[in-house]
Amino acid sequence: MNKKIIILAILLVFLTACSTGGPQQGKGTPDGLHITFLEFQPRDELRENEVFDIGLKLENRAECEIQGEICVRDTLAESISGIQDDCQAFSLRKKEGTNIDSQNIYFPDNVYESVSGDLSSSIIAKAEYSCSIELTPQICIKPSIGDESICKTKETISPSSTGLKPAPITVASIDKTLIPQRGDEIKLGLGIHLRKMAEGESNSFMISAEYEGYGPLTCRNLDKLDFKKNTENVINCEIPLNVNDIEVNPLKVTLNYIYETSKSKQIKILKEGDEL
């Protein structure tokens, strides 16, 4: 008997370890443009009057085509800055499977002149780009909230069943509720959980939701979405329905937005005559 208990205990520990063996990357994990400074472009320490290039690698890890502009600057006053504020356009294809589109961008011929002494600064590369994604999870509806066998009155649609896509801002999950109304009507209420990347923010965001066969949903408090302070926002949408039997239809959710992200590098500028 004791041996059986020990074996069951070991099996339970093994199964628990397997089920919690580290974070899983869901299909709808937020991801987007990644910026990396190319090696020695620039070097960490620069001399006064040394001409140098700024080299950047851009990678698009989102499942949306992105187009935008990337600009560089430093954190010194214009009178002693060695970098002319400059911008370049870029365009990258969406991620497909393990294929990630990338591009190298160069800002040449930068120089720090007439510095009064050794200086420290940061070079900042800031990108602004557009992304548009469309998701089509299927949502069930029914005329009565009594029968829970085929269609749940309340449920959470998880990433594994929604076909969610990695993007700078994407849908993490959807909370569905069916609410009885007067007569034969029923209201479909949705809480759409929007999640963004840890880095970056969006100042221009639009969302639309349409339930196949019934039309667009009304979404509230769009003006209160805050992707500067909050990693996750929830938007509530609803639509009244006249339904005679159980139906399972696509919900088309479209996200359009501009996203901003940046990367910085610390540098030191040595006045001529100082040792590197």
TIVEX-503207 format. One line per 3 residues: their letters; for each residue x, y, z of N, C-alpha, C. Coordinates in pm, whole numbers. Example, Ala and Ser with C-alpha at 12.3 -4.5 7.8 and 13.67 -1.06 7.14 Angstrom:
<nodes>
as	1319/-569/780/1230/-450/780/1320/-330/780 | 1285/-225/708/1367/-106/714/1290/3/787
</nodes>
This chain:
<nodes>
mnk	83/-121/0/0/0/0/86/125/0 | 189/125/88/278/241/95/352/263/-36 | 390/150/-103/460/161/-231/370/227/-336
kii	239/191/-335/146/250/-431/133/401/-407 | 127/440/-280/115/583/-247/238/659/-295 | 356/599/-272/481/664/-314/485/679/-466
ila	446/571/-538/446/576/-685/350/682/-736 | 229/689/-676/131/790/-717/182/931/-689 | 249/949/-575/304/1081/-541/410/1123/-641
ill	499/1028/-678/604/1059/-776/542/1094/-911 | 438/1018/-952/371/1044/-1079/306/1181/-1080 | 244/1219/-968/180/1350/-957/281/1462/-970
vfl	396/1447/-903/502/1548/-913/552/1560/-1056 | 568/1445/-1124/617/1444/-1262/520/1517/-1355 | 389/1485/-1340/289/1548/-1426/280/1698/-1400
tac	291/1737/-1273/288/1880/-1240/405/1953/-1301 | 524/1892/-1294/644/1953/-1352/630/1968/-1502 | 571/1867/-1568/554/1873/-1713/456/1982/-1752
stg	350/2000/-1673/247/2097/-1709/288/2239/-1677 | 389/2258/-1592/432/2393/-1554/578/2415/-1584 | 626/2351/-1687/769/2354/-1714/815/2476/-1790
gpq	766/2595/-1753/814/2717/-1816/703/2784/-1894 | 717/2917/-1923/615/2991/-1993/602/2945/-2137 | 478/2937/-2185/452/2897/-2322/426/3021/-2407
qgk	487/3024/-2525/465/3134/-2617/339/3107/-2696 | 228/3175/-2662/105/3156/-2735/114/3218/-2873 | 26/3174/-2958/28/3225/-3095/0/3374/-3098
gtp	-77/3422/-3000/-111/3563/-2998/-21/3648/-2910 | 100/3602/-2883/192/3679/-2800/228/3809/-2870 | 216/3925/-2802/251/4051/-2867/397/4055/-2911
dgl	420/4096/-3033/556/4109/-3085/551/4197/-3209 | 664/4259/-3241/665/4349/-3355/806/4380/-3401 | 835/4508/-3423/966/4551/-3474/1070/4545/-3363
hit	1185/4483/-3395/1299/4481/-3305/1414/4559/-3369 | 1475/4649/-3291/1585/4733/-3339/1712/4693/-3265 | 1819/4670/-3341/1949/4635/-3282/2058/4720/-3345
fle	2148/4775/-3262/2265/4845/-3315/2364/4743/-3368 | 2412/4763/-3491/2513/4674/-3547/2644/4692/-3470 | 2723/4586/-3465/2847/4588/-3386/2942/4698/-3435
fqp	2993/4777/-3341/3089/4885/-3367/3032/4995/-3457 | 2900/5007/-3465/2840/5113/-3546/2736/5187/-3464 | 2781/5278/-3376/2921/5320/-3359/2991/5240/-3249
rde	3120/5270/-3231/3194/5214/-3118/3146/5279/-2988 | 3176/5214/-2877/3132/5267/-2747/3205/5397/-2711 | 3330/5410/-2759/3408/5531/-2733/3454/5590/-2866
lre	3431/5721/-2881/3465/5792/-3004/3557/5909/-2972 | 3643/5943/-3068/3729/6060/-3052/3663/6184/-3114 | 3699/6297/-3061/3661/6423/-3122/3709/6424/-3268
nev	3624/6469/-3360/3651/6479/-3504/3660/6343/-3575 | 3624/6235/-3506/3620/6103/-3570/3487/6085/-3643 | 3494/6055/-3772/3374/6031/-3851/3326/5887/-3828
fdi	3198/5872/-3802/3146/5738/-3771/3008/5719/-3832 | 2972/5592/-3851/2840/5555/-3902/2754/5498/-3789 | 2624/5512/-3805/2528/5445/-3717/2460/5337/-3801
glk	2475/5212/-3758/2414/5100/-3830/2310/5030/-3744 | 2195/5004/-3802/2084/4943/-3729/2030/4822/-3806 | 1994/4718/-3732/1924/4604/-3791/1779/4608/-3746
len	1687/4602/-3842/1544/4600/-3814/1488/4462/-3845 | 1412/4406/-3752/1349/4275/-3771/1200/4286/-3741 | 1118/4232/-3829/973/4232/-3807/926/4095/-3761
rae	887/4085/-3634/841/3959/-3577/690/3955/-3560 | 621/4043/-3631/474/4048/-3626/416/3985/-3752 | 294/3935/-3741/224/3879/-3857/143/3988/-3926
cei	207/4102/-3949/149/4209/-4030/261/4276/-4107 | 230/4319/-4229/326/4398/-4304/343/4531/-4231 | 466/4578/-4218/485/4706/-4151/559/4804/-4243
qge	517/4928/-4236/582/5037/-4308/597/5153/-4211 | 710/5219/-4218/729/5329/-4126/856/5407/-4151 | 899/5475/-4046/1016/5562/-4054/1095/5547/-3925
icv	1227/5544/-3939/1314/5537/-3821/1406/5658/-3822 | 1421/5721/-3707/1502/5842/-3693/1608/5822/-3585 | 1719/5894/-3598/1825/5886/-3498/1857/6026/-3446
rdt	1898/6031/-3320/1943/6156/-3258/2028/6119/-3138 | 2093/6219/-3078/2161/6196/-2951/2098/6285/-2845 | 2151/6279/-2723/2090/6352/-2612/2165/6479/-2576
lae	2252/6525/-2666/2326/6649/-2643/2255/6766/-2709 | 2287/6886/-2662/2232/7007/-2722/2277/7017/-2868 | 2197/7085/-2948/2226/7096/-3092/2363/7157/-3117
sis	2407/7247/-3030/2535/7316/-3051/2655/7222/-3041 | 2643/7110/-2969/2755/7016/-2956/2720/6876/-3006 | 2600/6860/-3061/2558/6729/-3110/2642/6688/-3230
giq	2675/6560/-3237/2749/6509/-3351/2663/6434/-3450 | 2532/6430/-3425/2441/6356/-3511/2334/6450/-3564 | 2325/6459/-3695/2218/6536/-3755/2089/6455/-3743
ddc	1986/6516/-3686/1858/6445/-3678/1818/6400/-3817 | 1811/6270/-3838/1789/6216/-3972/1691/6099/-3964 | 1615/6080/-4071/1515/5973/-4075/1524/5898/-4207
qaf	1488/5771/-4203/1479/5689/-4323/1353/5604/-4318 | 1294/5583/-4436/1175/5499/-4446/1215/5352/-4453 | 1127/5265/-4408/1152/5121/-4418/1020/5048/-4440
slr	1030/4927/-4493/914/4842/-4517/957/4697/-4499 | 884/4621/-4418/920/4482/-4390/798/4391/-4405 | 822/4274/-4463/715/4177/-4480/677/4115/-4345
kke	557/4060/-4338/510/3998/-4214/584/3866/-4189 | 588/3827/-4063/647/3700/-4024/560/3586/-4075 | 624/3486/-4136/553/3368/-4183/626/3245/-4132
gtn	566/3177/-4036/633/3063/-3973/756/3111/-3898 | 871/3054/-3935/997/3096/-3872/1072/3199/-3957 | 1014/3240/-4069/1079/3337/-4158/1052/3479/-4110
ids	1160/3548/-4075/1151/3685/-4023/1223/3779/-4119 | 1150/3876/-4173/1210/3972/-4265/1293/4074/-4186 | 1409/4109/-4241/1498/4205/-4172/1562/4298/-4274
qni	1615/4408/-4224/1679/4509/-4309/1782/4585/-4227 | 1897/4612/-4288/1999/4697/-4225/1986/4839/-4278 | 1993/4935/-4188/1984/5077/-4225/2105/5149/-4168
yfp	2160/5241/-4247/2283/5311/-4207/2262/5462/-4212 | 2316/5529/-4111/2320/5675/-4105/2469/5714/-4102 | 2527/5751/-4217/2672/5772/-4225/2715/5915/-4190
dnv	2848/5930/-4181/2914/6062/-4175/2871/6146/-4057 | 2871/6088/-3940/2847/6163/-3817/2981/6199/-3753 | 2988/6313/-3683/3114/6354/-3622/3087/6452/-3508
yes	3163/6437/-3400/3159/6533/-3289/3278/6626/-3302 | 3251/6755/-3316/3356/6854/-3338/3359/6953/-3222 | 3478/6999/-3191/3497/7109/-3095/3428/7083/-2961
vsg	3450/6964/-2906/3393/6937/-2773/3483/7000/-2667 | 3423/7045/-2557/3499/7116/-2454/3570/7022/-2358 | 3532/6896/-2359/3593/6796/-2271/3529/6661/-2300
dls	3568/6560/-2224/3508/6428/-2243/3357/6435/-2214 | 3280/6373/-2301/3134/6378/-2288/3075/6237/-2292 | 2962/6222/-2227/2882/6100/-2239/2748/6136/-2302
ssi	2696/6046/-2382/2568/6071/-2448/2501/5938/-2480 | 2380/5946/-2528/2307/5828/-2576/2260/5855/-2718 | 2277/5756/-2803/2219/5761/-2937/2085/5689/-2931
iak	1981/5757/-2977/1846/5701/-2971/1794/5679/-3112 | 1754/5557/-3141/1688/5524/-3268/1540/5501/-3238 | 1454/5582/-3299/1310/5573/-3272/1236/5543/-3401
aey	1151/5440/-3397/1075/5399/-3515/926/5418/-3491 | 857/5457/-3596/711/5469/-3595/660/5395/-3718 | 569/5300/-3698/526/5218/-3811/381/5175/-3797
scs	320/5137/-3909/180/5097/-3912/168/4945/-3912 | 58/4897/-3855/28/4754/-3853/-123/4737/-3862 | -167/4639/-3939/-309/4607/-3950/-325/4455/-3946
iel	-408/4406/-3854/-433/4262/-3846/-583/4236/-3838 | -623/4120/-3887/-763/4078/-3882/-771/3939/-3820 | -857/3924/-3721/-876/3797/-3651/-1019/3751/-3672
tpq	-1039/3619/-3686/-1175/3569/-3711/-1208/3449/-3622 | -1209/3466/-3491/-1252/3356/-3403/-1401/3329/-3422 | -1444/3206/-3396/-1586/3172/-3406/-1652/3180/-3269
ici	-1771/3242/-3268/-1846/3265/-3145/-1984/3200/-3159 | -2026/3125/-3059/-2159/3062/-3065/-2262/3151/-2995 | -2385/3148/-3048/-2498/3219/-2988/-2617/3122/-2983
kps	-2718/3155/-2901/-2835/3068/-2885/-2953/3151/-2837 | -3075/3103/-2861/-3193/3181/-2821/-3222/3178/-2672 | -3176/3073/-2603/-3205/3059/-2460/-3075/3032/-2384
igd	-3064/3089/-2265/-2942/3069/-2187/-2950/2943/-2102 | -3059/2868/-2115/-3077/2750/-2031/-2989/2633/-2070 | -2976/2606/-2199/-2902/2488/-2245/-2754/2521/-2258
esi	-2672/2455/-2175/-2528/2482/-2174/-2448/2370/-2242 | -2516/2272/-2299/-2446/2153/-2350/-2362/2182/-2474 | -2413/2263/-2565/-2342/2290/-2690/-2279/2429/-2691
ckt	-2353/2526/-2641/-2307/2666/-2644/-2315/2725/-2504 | -2203/2772/-2453/-2197/2829/-2319/-2252/2972/-2318 | -2324/3005/-2211/-2372/3142/-2195/-2257/3238/-2167
ket	-2164/3193/-2083/-2044/3272/-2052/-1922/3184/-2075 | -1824/3239/-2145/-1700/3164/-2168/-1590/3261/-2210 | -1467/3215/-2194/-1350/3291/-2237/-1288/3221/-2357
isp	-1276/3295/-2466/-1215/3243/-2588/-1065/3265/-2575 | -991/3155/-2565/-846/3163/-2540/-769/3173/-2670 | -640/3212/-2662/-558/3224/-2784/-552/3097/-2867
sst	-555/2980/-2803/-543/2855/-2877/-662/2828/-2968 | -776/2890/-2938/-896/2865/-3017/-942/2985/-3098 | -865/3092/-3097/-908/3213/-3168/-826/3244/-3292
glk	-716/3171/-3313/-632/3203/-3427/-567/3339/-3413 | -527/3374/-3291/-468/3505/-3267/-330/3515/-3330 | -289/3638/-3360/-165/3660/-3432/-70/3746/-3349
pap	62/3717/-3355/158/3806/-3290/164/3939/-3362 | 153/4047/-3288/159/4183/-3342/192/4275/-3226 | 235/4400/-3254/268/4492/-3144/153/4508/-3044
itv	31/4516/-3097/-90/4510/-3014/-179/4402/-3074 | -221/4307/-2994/-304/4198/-3045/-412/4163/-2944 | -502/4074/-2984/-608/4028/-2895/-556/3910/-2814
asi	-556/3924/-2683/-506/3818/-2595/-614/3715/-2564 | -738/3761/-2544/-850/3671/-2517/-980/3749/-2533 | -1091/3676/-2537/-1223/3738/-2552/-1318/3675/-2450
dkt	-1381/3759/-2367/-1483/3712/-2273/-1621/3730/-2338 | -1694/3620/-2352/-1827/3625/-2415/-1936/3606/-2310 | -2042/3688/-2321/-2159/3673/-2235/-2285/3692/-2320
lip	-2382/3601/-2305/-2512/3616/-2369/-2611/3665/-2264 | -2678/3779/-2294/-2765/3845/-2197/-2908/3847/-2251 | -3004/3784/-2181/-3144/3785/-2228/-3200/3927/-2231
qrg	-3281/3956/-2334/-3347/4085/-2348/-3499/4062/-2356 | -3572/4168/-2374/-3717/4155/-2387/-3752/4081/-2516 | -3864/4009/-2513/-3909/3937/-2631/-3815/3823/-2665
dei	-3786/3808/-2793/-3700/3698/-2840/-3555/3741/-2856 | -3523/3862/-2818/-3387/3912/-2839/-3291/3860/-2732 | -3167/3851/-2774/-3058/3822/-2681/-2942/3912/-2718
klg	-2869/3958/-2620/-2756/4048/-2647/-2625/3971/-2635 | -2540/3987/-2737/-2406/3930/-2733/-2311/4037/-2681 | -2254/4011/-2564/-2157/4104/-2506/-2018/4044/-2507
lgi	-1920/4124/-2548/-1782/4076/-2558/-1688/4170/-2484 | -1599/4111/-2404/-1488/4186/-2345/-1361/4146/-2418 | -1311/4233/-2504/-1195/4202/-2587/-1069/4252/-2517
hlr	-984/4159/-2477/-860/4192/-2406/-749/4220/-2508 | -700/4343/-2508/-594/4386/-2600/-464/4396/-2523 | -359/4336/-2576/-230/4337/-2508/-122/4386/-2603
kma	-29/4468/-2550/79/4521/-2632/214/4466/-2589 | 315/4491/-2672/451/4455/-2638/495/4530/-2512 | 594/4474/-2444/647/4541/-2324/710/4674/-2361
ege	775/4680/-2478/839/4803/-2523/748/4875/-2622 | 747/5007/-2613/676/5087/-2712/536/5126/-2668 | 469/5201/-2757/336/5253/-2728/265/5287/-2858
sns	135/5315/-2846/55/5356/-2962/-27/5478/-2926 | -24/5578/-3013/-104/5698/-2994/-224/5702/-3089 | -225/5612/-3186/-331/5611/-3287/-379/5467/-3303
fmi	-496/5436/-3247/-544/5298/-3244/-691/5293/-3285 | -724/5200/-3374/-863/5181/-3417/-896/5032/-3414 | -1018/5000/-3371/-1065/4862/-3367/-1209/4857/-3418
sae	-1240/4752/-3491/-1379/4728/-3532/-1408/4580/-3514 | -1533/4548/-3482/-1575/4409/-3463/-1708/4388/-3534 | -1718/4280/-3612/-1840/4250/-3688/-1873/4102/-3672
yeg	-1998/4074/-3635/-2041/3935/-3620/-2111/3891/-3748 | -2059/3787/-3810/-2107/3742/-3941/-2258/3717/-3941 | -2326/3781/-4037/-2470/3764/-4051/-2553/3863/-3972
ygp	-2488/3938/-3881/-2563/4029/-3794/-2511/4173/-3797 | -2390/4192/-3843/-2340/4328/-3857/-2240/4369/-3750 | -2206/4499/-3750/-2102/4550/-3658/-2151/4559/-3514
ltc	-2057/4539/-3422/-2086/4556/-3280/-2059/4701/-3240 | -2128/4746/-3137/-2103/4878/-3080/-2000/4863/-2968 | -1890/4936/-2979/-1783/4927/-2879/-1776/5057/-2800
rnl	-1761/5046/-2669/-1762/5163/-2580/-1621/5199/-2532 | -1609/5326/-2496/-1488/5378/-2429/-1360/5361/-2511 | -1372/5375/-2642/-1252/5367/-2725/-1154/5479/-2691
dkl	-1208/5594/-2649/-1122/5708/-2618/-1044/5688/-2487 | -1080/5585/-2410/-1012/5561/-2283/-901/5456/-2292 | -882/5400/-2412/-772/5305/-2429/-639/5377/-2411
dfk	-553/5323/-2330/-424/5386/-2300/-312/5284/-2317 | -243/5292/-2431/-132/5201/-2457/3/5264/-2425 | 1/5376/-2352/125/5433/-2299/155/5376/-2161
knt	54/5380/-2074/72/5335/-1935/37/5188/-1917 | -58/5138/-1995/-111/5003/-1972/-60/4904/-2076 | -13/4790/-2028/24/4681/-2119/-101/4614/-2174
env	-208/4611/-2094/-334/4548/-2138/-451/4643/-2119 | -540/4647/-2218/-664/4722/-2212/-779/4629/-2249 | -896/4656/-2192/-1015/4577/-2224/-1119/4670/-2286
inc	-1171/4628/-2401/-1276/4706/-2466/-1403/4622/-2467 | -1517/4684/-2433/-1645/4614/-2426/-1730/4646/-2548 | -1776/4541/-2617/-1856/4556/-2738/-1983/4472/-2724
eip	-2091/4512/-2793/-2216/4437/-2783/-2299/4455/-2908 | -2394/4360/-2927/-2487/4368/-3039/-2614/4291/-3001 | -2734/4348/-3025/-2859/4275/-3001/-2884/4176/-3116
lnv	-2936/4057/-3083/-2956/3953/-3184/-3096/3894/-3174 | -3152/3859/-3289/-3271/3776/-3296/-3229/3641/-3351 | -3227/3540/-3267/-3175/3410/-3308/-3275/3301/-3269
ndi	-3301/3208/-3361/-3399/3102/-3340/-3338/2970/-3296 | -3209/2953/-3323/-3143/2827/-3289/-2995/2856/-3263 | -2924/2755/-3221/-2781/2771/-3196/-2708/2799/-3327
evn	-2623/2900/-3326/-2540/2933/-3442/-2396/2953/-3395 | -2302/2919/-3481/-2160/2943/-3454/-2104/3017/-3575 | -2079/3147/-3558/-2037/3232/-3669/-1904/3300/-3642
plk	-1834/3340/-3748/-1707/3413/-3729/-1731/3553/-3674 | -1645/3593/-3584/-1638/3731/-3537/-1514/3794/-3600 | -1535/3893/-3684/-1422/3958/-3752/-1377/4079/-3671
vtl	-1258/4069/-3614/-1199/4179/-3536/-1083/4236/-3615 | -1088/4365/-3644/-983/4431/-3721/-915/4537/-3636 | -782/4531/-3630/-703/4630/-3556/-617/4707/-3655
nyi	-621/4840/-3647/-535/4927/-3727/-471/5030/-3633 | -339/5043/-3641/-276/5138/-3550/-136/5176/-3597 | -87/5283/-3535/52/5327/-3550/123/5294/-3419
yet	240/5233/-3430/313/5191/-3310/451/5256/-3309 | 496/5293/-3189/627/5356/-3173/714/5271/-3081 | 840/5257/-3118/935/5186/-3033/1073/5247/-3053
sks	1162/5229/-2957/1295/5291/-2966/1401/5201/-2905 | 1524/5231/-2941/1640/5160/-2886/1750/5263/-2867 | 1826/5251/-2758/1932/5349/-2731/2065/5279/-2706
kqi	2172/5355/-2725/2307/5305/-2700/2389/5415/-2635 | 2458/5380/-2526/2544/5474/-2456/2679/5485/-2528 | 2726/5609/-2543/2859/5631/-2602/2935/5734/-2518
kil	3068/5736/-2538/3153/5834/-2473/3235/5902/-2582 | 3242/6036/-2575/3321/6113/-2671/3443/6169/-2600 | 3562/6135/-2648/3688/6179/-2586/3747/6295/-2663
keg	3783/6400/-2591/3846/6515/-2654/3981/6475/-2709 | 4019/6535/-2821/4148/6503/-2885/4262/6519/-2786 | 4352/6421/-2788/4465/6421/-2696/4445/6327/-2580
del	4317/6290/-2549/4291/6194/-2442/4315/6053/-2493 | 4346/5962/-2402/4370/5822/-2439/4237/5748/-2453 | 4230/5657/-2552/4113/5569/-2565/4126/5453/-2467
</nodes>
